[in-house]
Amino acid sequence: MKQVAQNYRSGELVVLDVPAPACKPGGVLVRSLYSLISTGTEMMKVTEARMSLVGKAKARPDQVRKVLDSVAQQGAVATYKKVTNTLDSYTPLGYSLCGVVVEVGRGAEEFAVGDVVAAAGNEFALHAELNWVPTNLCVRVPEGVAPEHAAFATVGAIAMQGVRRGEPQLGELACVIGLGLIGQLVVRLLVASGVRVVGIDTVPERCRMAEAAGAMACAAPDADGTAYVEQVVQAATAGIGADTVYLAAGGTSNGPVELAARLARDRARVVDIGKTKLDLPWNAYYEKELDVRFSRSYGPGRYDDRYELEGVDYPAGYVRWTERRNLQCFLDLLADGSVEVGSLVSGTRAIADAATVYGELREGTLKGIGFLFAYPQQAEGDGQDGYAAVAPLVRTTPALSVPSASRPAGAVAGTVRIGFIGAGSYASSMLLPHLAKHPSAELATVATTRSLSAVNAQRKFGFTAMTTDADSVLEDPRIDAVFVVTRHHSHADFVCRALEQGKAVFVEKPLALTHEQLDRVLETVARTGNDRVMVGFNRRFAPLFADLRHRFGHPGGPVSARYLVNAGRLSSGSWYLNEELEGSRWLGEGGHFIDTLSAWVGHAPVEVSAFQTENGADLHAVLRHEDGSLSTITYATEGDSRFPKETLDVSGGGSNARLDNFTRATMWSRSGKDVKRSYSGQDKGQRAEVAAFVEAVRRGTPMPISLASVTATTRATIAVGESLTSGRPVVL
């Protein structure tokens, strides 16, 4: 299928052939009819991408702070690789479309194949022929609304949420500063609400368009235009001033926010909808006691994964207007004629011309407000409600012979053919670069949930094939080993299915989130005779760790180890916060540290005790190992992000060892103090880890970490949570 994408590093904008997305539970697969270009938000992104690295940094200071924090914790080299990988990737464009449902996922049965829908979301309603859209970001289009007009629904919901934030009342007067696409829709919604409107914009044609839609007066933000609008406001309100001012402008000028104070009445409301400079003139805003408000995208539910991805709605009695209800309301206004958008359509172009259209918009040679992309359709006779019926999506998968489930993976002749399920940031920066260079590894097929992720992985690392169907990787008899680098809840299931296909499996931690999931893996191993499982516990392979462990030697008795992890706080949108689905943060990461300690001690834990702070942010886990050694893990989230992430101290046999964040390793012994450093940057062992796995698969030798070891580590990781809950030690 075709999809519009942009490389954020180079600014290149292209229409790519990408694999069609899979229809997942909780949503529908939509074949696009029309998608709307947001001439504000999207063009800002397009312009940003063409900036130099310095320009990008100035445009996104929030991201610069994250990079600096990453350098402090992970080192400059690791951070550079991660940032470069992120920048040098194709990213999608678009977030507002109308299309036809061609497949319905489990849990989305309120929709049916053939439904004409409007869809929203900058991860879902993309400029692409096919999109998977979750139920709460998708609404049916009422009869009589043209699909090209329904494509405005998302942008209409943004304008509607902005209007609602201003709490307009019948008979009030509002001023809209910035009459681009959002501003024009705000004008129409206000007029439909019985509010008198004036407008400000630098483009005369936009002013005339707003007046045609019902605005009393519009003018340019120069001295004459401002004086004229102010005169109209004063006359219409008997000298009181505007009740609400909507900032729908963009750019770096502070003019809009200063003009808002001039036109607003005492204690008026100022609502920021666009992305404009907000250097509030204190005296002007203080003297009028202006109420400054922000409008966040489409409405309540935005940026809440439980709402958007899991379909958990907010009761109307508590949240009347969610983003989905805003979408539906806007479409209803189109249906009954209260709002019209036909006059906003400045042109419709084929999706194949997208690169040209964006270029013309950027250069200013294409004038207008609303531009639509049209998509080629596969018509099958006449549809309902005046629309052409769209053929249901038919997936074709080449016939594959399935190997016997009882056949364990053995030695491989020649190179190891590798399939990847998941190719996110970690896989693309820490695993795939090493595999792509390994002489015995051949990257065969990559499967990702999002189409562009597969394209990026193929482009960067040379996969032979790409897909959004994980089954095509699992069931391909030509693939020798499967890497599972997906979200945590899916790991155990993918491991079992790959083992049943007779493949070797490398799975990122954790192997399982529960004892039941782990038992299923072990049952699959016993049933198939295939125990070729490797978990991505990379730290034991780190060069400085291995060398320090060698120098420490065998103390002849138990040791005491202390592992400090300065994990830091999660961002508000992190998927780690969805503990119901993904398990706790500790479950996702704690296995790393238990495995590292077990590798040092040489014995698995036999007992776990855990304690946490009152707010649950930090925890301490105490492990007793088979040989009597004691190890303590402090997992802290409330520290400074610039402090190194990991510090390991070990004492025993008259010696001490310290590993500082995998960049410096120090030994204290009778021979004195010995320090070694990594001058090439932090190395946490991923290169050695994947090399060991590939060689084990190629030669048919045991996995680099035994199944018994990864099982013990997984059970100990789960036991930490059990000890926290019970308040007692857990014997393993």
N, C-alpha and C positions, 0 to 999 in steps of 0.2 A: 504494500500500500504506500501511498505518498504521504509525507509529513514535512512540514516546514521546521527547520532547525537552524540554530546559529551557534557558531563556535565563539565562546565568550573571550577567548584569548586573542584570536585573529580578527574577529568581527565578521568572518565569512558567513553569509546567509544563503542557505541552499534548500532545495526540495529533494528529500532523500527517499529512496526505496527502503522501507523498513518492514520487519515482520509485524503482522497484525497482532494486537494485544489479545490475551486470553480473556474469556468472560469469567470473572471470579464471583464467588458468592457475595451477596449483598449489593449487587449492582447489575447494570445492563450494558450490553455492547451496542453502541449507537453508530450507525453509518451516517456521516455528515451530509447535510444538504447545503447549508450555508454556515460559515463562521465569520464573526465580526472582528475586524482589526480595531484594537483600542489605540487610537492615534495618540493618546497621551501616555499610558503606562507602557505599551509595547515599544513605542518609538523611543521612549527614555531608555529602555533596556537595549534596543538596537544601537542607539547612539553611544551608550556607555561601553558597549563591547568594542567599539572602534577606537576607544581611547588608549593611550599608552598605559603601561602598568602604573605609572605615577598618577595619571589621570583617573584610573580605576580606583586607586587607593584614596584619592581625594573625594571621589564620588561615594565611596563606601567605607567611611572611617570605622563603622562597627565591625566590618570584616577585618580591617587592619589590626584592631585590638585583639581579635581572636587569633590572628596569625602570630602576633607578638607573644601571646600567652603560650601558644603551641611551641614556639622557639624555646621559651624558657623551660618547658617541660620535656619536649621531645628532641630538642636540638635543631640546628639550622638545616642540616641535610635532610632529615626526615620530614621537616615541615615544608621545605622546598619541593620535595617529591609530591607530597600530598597536595599542596597548592597548585603546582604545575598540572597535576593530573586533573584537578577540579576545573581549572581554567581551560585546559586544552581538551574540552569535551563539547559535544553538541548538546545544546539545551533546547527545550521546546518553546514555542511561542503560542499565544492564544489562550482564551479562557471563556469565550461566550459563543455558543453555537446552537443550531437547530438541526435535528436529524431524525432518523427513523430507527426504532429498536429492531435489531436483527437477532439478538440472543438474550435470554433472560437467565440471570444467575440465581442460584438457590437463595431464598430469602428476599427476592425482589419480585415476587409473583404478582404484586399490584400492577406491574406492567405486563404487556403482551407484545409479542412480535408484531410489528406493523404500526405500533403506536408512534405518533409524531410527538417528539419531546424537545424541550429546551434544556440545555445542560450548562453547568457552570464549573469553574475551577481551573486554576493555572497548572494543575497536574492531570486534569481529566478532560476538560472541554478544549482540546488543543486544535490547532490547525492541522488536522490529519483526517484521512478518509474514514478511519475507524477509531473510536475511543471507548474505553471502559469507564463508566460513570457510576459512582455509588448512588443509592436511592435518594439520599437527602440533598443531592445536588442535581436532581433531575425532576422535571415536572411535565405533565402532558400539556400540549398546546391546545387551547380551546378552538372549537370549530369556528371557522371564519377568519382566523389569524393567519396571514401568509407566512410561510416558513422563513422568508428573508427578513420579515419584521420580528418574528419570534427569536431570531438570532440575536436581537438586542437585549434579551431578557436579563442577562447577567449584568451588563452595564446599567440597565434600568434598575436592577436591584441595588446596585451601588449608589445610584442617585437617590433612590427611594430611602435607603438607610440614612443617607445624609440629610434628606428632608425631615425624616422622623426625628433625628437628633436635634433639629432646630425647634421641634414642638410648635409648628405654626398653627395659628388659630384663624378662623374665618374672619376676613376683613383686615387682617394685618398686612403690612407691607414688608417685603423681603428684597434684598439686593443680592444678586448673583455676580460675583467677580470671577471672570473666566468663563467664556461661552463656547468652549470646545464641546466635545461629545457629551461629557458628564454634565457640564453647565447647561447645555440645551435641554437635556432630559430633566434636570432640576427645575428649569423654567416651566416646562410642560406639566410636571407633577404639581408644582405650586399653583399654577393657574387652575388646574383641575380641582385643587383643594379650596378654591375661593380666596386665594391670597394674591394681592396685587404685587407685581414684580417689576423691578428695574434691573438693568444689567450693564456690565462693564467688560469690554474686550478690545484688544488692539486691532482686530480684523473687522472692518466695516461690514463685510458680508455676514459675519456671524451675528453682529448686532441686528441687522435687518431680519435675519432668520428668527431670532428670538422674539422680535417684535411681531413677526407674522404668527408666531405661536401664542401670542397673547401678552407679551411684556408691554408695560406702559411706555417705557423709554429705555434706550440703550445708547451708549456712547463710548468713545475711546477714553483711556485713563490719562489723557493729557489735561492741561489746565482748563481748556474750554469744555471738553467733554465732562470732566469731573464737576465743574460748576453747573453745567446743564442738568446732570443727573441729580445733583444735590438740590437744585431748585425744584425739580419735579418731586423729590422725596419730601421736601419741606412743605410744598403746597398740598400734597396728598395727605400729609399727616398733621396738618395744622402746626407745623414747626417742631413736632416731636422727634422725628427721625425714623430710620428703618428699625423694625422690630427684630429682624434677624438678618445677618449677613452670612452668605455661603461663600467660602473660599474654594473655588473649583479651578484655580489657576495652578500652574507649575512654574518652575524656574528658580533662579537665585535672587531675584529682586525682592526687596522687603516692601515694595510699593503696595501690594494687595493688602497686607496686614495693617499698614498705616492708613490706607484709604478706608478700610473697614471701620476703624475707630472714628474717622471723620463723618461717615454716613450713618453710623449707628445711634440709636437713641440711648438715653440713660438706662443702664442695666439691660441692655440688649444682649442677644445671643450671637456669638460668632462661631460658626461651624467650619472646621477644616476638613474638606473632602479630598482635595488634591494633594500634591506634594510641593508645597511652596515654602519659601523661607519664612520662619516665624520668630523674628527678633522683635518681640512685643515692645512697643514704645510705652514705657512704664507709666508716665504721667497721663497719657491719653487713655489708657485702659483703666488706670486706677481712678481717675476722676469720674469716669462714667460707670465704674464697677462692672465692666463687661464680663460676661460669662463665656469663656472660651471652651469649646467642646471639640472633640475629635470624632470622626465617623470612620469605623473600621470595616472597610470592605462591604460585603453583601449583607451583613447583619449578624445577629447572635447565632452562634454555631460555627462561625468562621474560625479556623485554626484550632478547633477542638476535634481531635481524631475520633473520639467516641461518637460525636455527632456526625461528622462527615464520612468517616470510613466504616463505622460500626452501625450506623443508622439509629442511634439512640436519640430520639427526639426530645425536645423540651415541651412539657405540657403547656398548652395555650393559655391556661389560667395563670401561669407564672411568666411565660415569655410569649407574648402575643405574636410578635413578628420575628420569626427566625429567618435565616437566609432563604430557606426553601419557600416559606410563606411569602416572603418578599418577591421571589421569582414568580410565584403563582399570581400574586396580586398584580404585578406589572402586566402579566399576560392578560389577566381579566380586564384591566383598564384598556388594553389594546382591543380586546374583543368587543367591549361595549362602546368604543369610540371616544372614551374620555381622554385618551392620550393617543397621539399618532406619531409614528416614526418614519413614515414613508418619505417625508420631506428631508429627512436626515441622510438618506441613502445617496451618497455622492457617486457611487459606481460599484459595479460587480465584475470581478475578474476571476479567471480560472485559477485553481490552486497551483497549477503548473507555472503560473506567471508570478508567484509570490516574491521571488528574489527581485524581480524588476519593480514590482509595486512598492516594496519597502525602500528600494533605492530611490524611486521617484518621490516618495513621501519625505525621505531624509533630505533630498536635494531641494525640495520645495516646488518641484515641477508639477506635482499632482496635488491639486487643490480640492479641499472638501472636508467634510466632517466624518461621515460614516462610510467605510469601504468594506465590502463583503467578498469573501472567497466562495466560489461555487465549486461543487464537486461532481464528478461524473457519476451517474447513477446506473444501476442495473434494473431497469424497469421490467415488471411482469404484469402486463395488463393494467387495468384501472384499479386504483386503490380506493379506500374509503375517504370520506370528507374532502373529496376533491384533490387528493394527493396521488401521485403515481405510486403504486405499490413497489416496495423495494425487496429484492430477492433476499431470503434469509441467507446468512453467512454459512457457507459450506467449507469445512476444513478438510484438506486432503493431507494425509500422512502416508509416506511411502511404506509399503509392507516391510516389516522387519521380522526376521526370525528371532524368536526369543530363546535364549539359552536355558538349559535346564537349571531350575532353582537350586538343585543339589550340587551343582558344579562350582567348587571354590575357585577363586582366581589363582592362577599359577604364574610361572615365569612368562615373560612376553618376548616374542621374537622381534627384534628391531626396536623402534622407538615406542614409547608408551603413549597411546592415544588417550587424550584427556578431554573429558566433558566438564563444563562448569555450570552449576546452577547458582545464579547470583553473581553479579559483577559490580557491586557497589564500591564505595570509596576505599574500604579496607582491602578488598580483593584487588582492586585496580592499582593501588599504590604499594601494597606490601607482599602480594603473592604473585600476581600475573607477570610483573616485570622480571622476576627471577625465573619463572617457568618458561617465559618466551625466549630466554637466553640459554636454557638448559639443552644440551645437545641430544639428550635421550628423551625429551618431551616433545610431543606434537599436540598443539592445541586444536582439537577437532571441532567441537560445537559448544557454543555458549547460549544458555537459556536465562532470560531475565524477565521480570514482570513487566517492565517498561520497555517499549520498543527501542528508544534511543539509547538505553543502556547497553543493549545488545550491539547496536551499531558502533557505539564508542569502543566497546571491548574488541570487536572484530577489527576496527580500523587501527587501534593502537597495538594490539598484540597478535594479530594475524590468525585468528580463528578461521577455520575452513568454512564453517557454517554458523548461522545465528538463528535464534528462534525465541518465541515467548512461551513455548510449550515444554515444560520440564520433562514430560513423558518421552519426548523424542530423544532426550539425552539418556534417560534411564533405560530405554528399550532398544537402544542402538547396539547391536552385538559387536560392532567394530570398535566401540569405546572400551578401553581397559580399566580406566579409573575415573571416578567422579569426585569432583570437589563440590562440597555443599557449603556455600557461603551466603546463607539466607538469614532471615530473622529467626530468633531462637526457638519459637514455638514449633517451627517446621523441621528442625534438625533431625529428631529421632525418626520421624516418618520417612524422610528422604533417605536416611541411612538404611533403614530396613528394606525399602524398595530397591535400593541399589545393591544391597547384599543379595537379595532374592534374584537379581539378574546376574549374579556371579561376578560382580565388579569389586575392585578395591575402592575404598572410600576414604577421602580426607574430609573431615567435617570440622568447621570452625567451632570453638567452644561456644556454648556447652554441648556435650553429647546429648544430654537429656535434662529436662526441667523437674522431673518427678521420678520417684522410684518405679512407678508403673511404666513410664516411658523407657527407662533404662532396662527394666525387666523384659520389655518387648524386644529391645535390641538384642539382648543376650539370648532370648528365645529364638530369634531369627538366626543368630549365629549357630546355635545348637542344631536347629532344624535344617539349615542349608549346608553346614560344614564350612561356611565362609566366614573366617574371622579377620579378614583384611580390613581392619578399621584403624584409622589414625586420627587423633584429635589434635587440633591446632594449638597445642601447648608449646609455643615457640621459644619461651625464655630459656628452657634448659639447653637449647642449641646455640644460645648467644655466645660468641667467641670469648668475651671477657668473663662470662659466668663459667664456661667450661674450663678456661685456663685457671681461674681463681680456685675452682673446686679441685683441680689437679695439684695446684701448689699447696693447698690446705692439707691434702693427703688424708690418711686414715688415722684419726686420733686415738683409736683403740677403745673407744667408749662413747657414750651418748654425747650429743652436742646440744647447745642452746642457740636457737635462731630467732631473729626478730625481723619481720618484714613490714616496713612502713609504706603504705600506699596512699599518696596524696591524690585521691581520685578527683576531687573538685566537684562543683555543682553541675547538674545537668541543665541544659537550656530548657525553657518552658515547653518547647515543641518536640522534645526528644521522645522517640518511640520506646525508650527504656522505661518511661513513666507509666506505660500501660502494663502494670504488673499482673493484672488478671489474665492477659494473653501471653506476655513475654516472660513472666516470672520477675523476681526482684532483680535489682541491679547487681546485687551480690551473686545471685545465681548465674547471671550472664558473664561475670568477669572473675569471680572468686577462684574458679578452677585453675586459672593461670598461676596464682600464688601458691596454692596448695601443691600443684604439680612441681613448681620450682623448688619448694622446700623438700618435697619427697625425693626429687632428683638429687638434691644435695645430701640429704640424710641417707638415702639408699634404702629406705623402708617406708611403707605406707602408713598413714595414720590409723590408729585403732580406737581412738576416743577423741571426741570433739566437745569443747565447751565454748559457748559464745555469750557475749554481753553487748549491749548497745546503749547509747545515750538516750536520755528521756525522750528526745524528739525523733529518735530512730535514725538520725543522719549518719552517725559514726558507729562502727562496731569493732569489737576485738574478738578474734577467734583463737583459742588455745588448742593446739593439736598435740596429742601424745602418740609417738610413733612406736613401731614394733620393737625397736631396740632400746626404748626408754628415752630417746631424745625428745625434747620439748621445743615446739616452735610456736611463735605468736605472730598473728597477722593483725595489724591495725589498718582498718579500711576507713579513711577519713575523707569526708566530703566538704568540710567547713574551712579548710585551709586556704592559703593564698595560691592562686593559679600559677604564680611565677615560681613557686617552690618546686624542686624536682619531684617527679611523680613517684619514683620507687627507690627505696633504699633498703638493702639487705645486710644485716649484721649476723655473723656466726662466731660463736666462741666454743672452744673445746680443745682438749689435749695440749694445753699450753699455748695455743695460737688464737689469733683473731683475724677475721676477714671481713671486709666491707666492699659491697658493690654499690656504687653511686650512679643510679639511673642509667646503667649500661654504657657509661662513658668513662668511668674510672674504677679500677679494682685495686684494693690495697690489702696487703698481708702484713700482719705483725707476728713475728715468731722469734725464737732464740737467735736466729740469724740476722734479725733486725727488721726494718721496715722496707717493703718492696711495693712500688706503685707502678701500675701499667695503665695506659690511657688509650682510648680509641680516637685517633686523630682524624679519622674519616667520618666522624659523626656517630650517633647512636645506632647500635646494631642489636636488635632484640631477637635475632636468630631466625628470622623468616627465610632467608636465603638457604641456610644450612638445613633448615627444617624441610623445605619442599624438595631439596636435593636428596635428602635421606629417604623421603617417601618415594620419589620417582625411582631411585635405585632399588629400593625394596620391591617395588612392583615389577620392575624390569627383570630382576634376578629371581623373584619368587621367594625371597628370604623374609624372615619375620619383620613385622612392622617396627619402626624405630622406637616406638613406645608400646609396650605390651598392652593387650586388652585388659589384663588383670590390673595393670597400673591405672589405665584411664577409668576403669570401673571403680577402683578404690577412690580415685580423686573425685569422680562424679558423686559417689555416695557421701563422701566427706563434705563436699560443697553443699549438697542438699541438707546434710545433718546440721550445718551451721544454722540454717533457718529453723530447723526443728528444735535446736537447743535454745534459740532466742524465744521461741513460742512457749516451750515447757519450763524454761528456767533451770533445766537440769542438763548434765553432761549426756551425750549420746554415745553409746558404745557401738562400734562398727563391726 
